[in-house]
Amino acid sequence: MNYQQAIDYINSYTDYERVGMPHDPALYDRRRVEELLAHLGNPHLKARSVHITGTNGKGSVAAMVASVLTASGYVTGLYTSPHLHTWRERIRIDGELISEEGLAGLLEKVLPEVEVVNQEATYGKLTTFELLTALAFAYFGLKEADFQVLEVGMGGRFDATNVILPEVCILTSISFDHTQVLGNTLAQIASEKAAIIKPGSIVVTSSQPDEAARVIEEACHNTGAELVTAGSDITWQSLGFDLTGQRLEVKGRLGSYRLSIPLLGQHQLENAAVAVAAVEALARKGFSISREGIISGLARVSWPGRIQVLSRRPLLVADGGHNPDAAQKLRQSLEQYFSFDRAILVMGISSDKDAAGVVSALCPLFSEVVVTRSHHPRAMAPARLAAEFARHGVKAQATDDVPAALSLALAMAGDKDLVCVTGSFFVVAEATEQAARLCSAP
């Protein structure tokens, strides 16, 4: 099996990222994942685990924690979703993506057991995400990882990653997203996410709305898990920024740290503090996490597509914000971190997202708007998105694809203007690839 054959096989499974999440929780059955992992020798139990859920920020925190663990000398696996450019981004060891040959060889090795589970279908057939999750565990086991840092795909309770016994559970900022599956209140959403909390773990949470915080506190009480809360148990303050990143001081339970992170946005300051709280929790459990490891790990973290500066004249910034809370944080960050004359928005969003909420959060900043769609099958039609802007009195220009939208926005922009691309990671990925082609053109 070569790499393309492996990708074709993965794509042959039901992929809820492409077709949308079904509303029936009965379709999310972890037992088929556990069955496959048992056939594979339970690789998910070989490494120590850090498990991360939340609505926004979980990928950033996962990347930060993994980078610190690698800098501290541990062989560290990182499993995240979605990817920007290649499936290989989802499975990494010490920051290195799984190779094409590695992915194809791994799939070929586990394929007989995968086929057995699917043929029996005792608990239903595996999905794309479930297959990838099992592949990640198998890869980390093959590479003899000391730690595996796992980002929940969606929710927590029924997620394929929720088969581990984590040392630390992290809950990043909780807000409204995937409400058709997780629930229509913050308490319901928090309950689904707090289901990753296990007895014996230490729980680290971002500052949360009261409704969500109460659910997390109750889950910790019921499992006997220790709770560490950002904003009270661990604090931070900004020490300045430029276009390459920002500096901050974090005061944790084990000490104070002056840090640099190559990520922009106030929310990334809190994410960094949450990551510090998590690795301090590991240190309190007896793992060797040094101050130098924390400082160097956070300084080297790489997590593209999050307020990423793609060019400077004009300023071109890409961010995968795809829900109202993320859009609000993006707008605040653009206003705080950048100086510009005019702001031009390029936006495309998935059809199952709260487009009205995202548009409402972004509208006050942008004088010009270009709407578009990615090649993803769930992409919202540009005309429908343009209608949302029209409700706010903004006339948006519509284009059929991201390259056309980006070219139009850049043609409109002067050297001192800002062009921001957002709405979904699929749009950001295509814009990033187009920007790279434009910058490399003679």
Order of alpha helices (4+ residues) and beta strands (2+ residues): alpha-alpha-alpha-beta-alpha-beta-beta-beta-alpha-alpha-beta-beta-alpha-alpha-beta-alpha-beta-beta-beta-beta-alpha-alpha-beta-beta-alpha-beta-alpha-beta-alpha-beta-alpha-beta-alpha
